[in-house]
Amino acid sequence: MTSTPPSIDGGSRISPCLWFDDDLEEAATFWTSVFPDSSLGHLTRHGEAGPGVPGTVMAGEFTLMGLTFRGINGGPQFAGFTETISFSVTCADQAEVDRYWDALTADGGAESACGWLKDRFGLSWQIVPRRLFELVSDPDPVRANAAVEAMLRMRRIVVSELEEAVAGVG
């Protein structure tokens, strides 16, 4: 049996790491203001030796809802997010869906389909009410299908519209 080395901070040894051109600090500050149980961690800044402008952020850590992320301002060659990576936020109710949806689409974010959006930094998020999971998992396939069909017509997931669709078939 092999021994597993501890993480640096005592938490999980696996963390998402996001590559930015040069707006890591702005993005992390924004996201930590949106989500509870979040904080901006240590930021490493370029020194006189570079390679970036002295004082600008080179890398850093931030925590969103208890999950630690790492980020790097690595320049434009790999910067830019696609939908191949997204972060799913399970919400307790419609008010929580609306709060996250409005905050993340503000100032240049964009709505997509089926509860997906991109924030102003281009990162994709899935803002999903817990009730959606319950309705699409209904043991009655007709009711479950009605919930899926309703969801497919939505951008922001609206719980009352899902429940109306399911009530209309059974």
Order of alpha helices (4+ residues) and beta strands (2+ residues): beta-alpha-beta-beta-beta-beta-alpha-beta-beta-beta-alpha-alpha-alpha
